[in-house]
């Protein structure tokens, strides 16, 4: 998955892996940013919601998701 450098660095710092994000992206599914933040494997931390939103927003900017508040709809799945 291609990511912007700032988003990539944040994901690495908080140990949010590409695999976890890819598993969320099922064609046509709805993602609640709050629920996604709570599903992270490993130890949660105070940055999970802002980083989750940054990642989901980056995917929305890339045309993979459509955003409606804290809910994101998967438009297409990255190759």
ChimeraX attribute file (.defattr): number of C-alpha atoms within 10 A of each C-alpha:
attribute: neighborCount
match mode: 1-to-1
recipient: residues
	/A:1	10
	/A:2	11
	/A:3	14
	/A:4	10
	/A:5	9
	/A:6	11
	/A:7	17
	/A:8	17
	/A:9	12
	/A:10	17
	/A:11	19
	/A:12	12
	/A:13	11
	/A:14	16
	/A:15	15
	/A:16	20
	/A:17	13
	/A:18	14
	/A:19	9
	/A:20	13
	/A:21	15
	/A:22	13
	/A:23	9
	/A:24	14
	/A:25	19
	/A:26	15
	/A:27	13
	/A:28	13
	/A:29	13
	/A:30	17
	/A:31	19
	/A:32	17
	/A:33	21
	/A:34	15
	/A:35	13
	/A:36	17
	/A:37	19
	/A:38	13
	/A:39	11
	/A:40	17
	/A:41	11
	/A:42	9
	/A:43	7
	/A:44	14
	/A:45	11
	/A:46	8
	/A:47	12
	/A:48	21
	/A:49	17
	/A:50	14
	/A:51	19
	/A:52	24
	/A:53	19
	/A:54	18
	/A:55	22
	/A:56	25
	/A:57	18
	/A:58	17
	/A:59	24
	/A:60	17
	/A:61	12
	/A:62	13
	/A:63	14
	/A:64	19
	/A:65	25
	/A:66	19
	/A:67	17
	/A:68	9
	/A:69	8
	/A:70	12
	/A:71	17
	/A:72	22
	/A:73	19
	/A:74	21
	/A:75	18
	/A:76	16
	/A:77	16
	/A:78	13
	/A:79	6
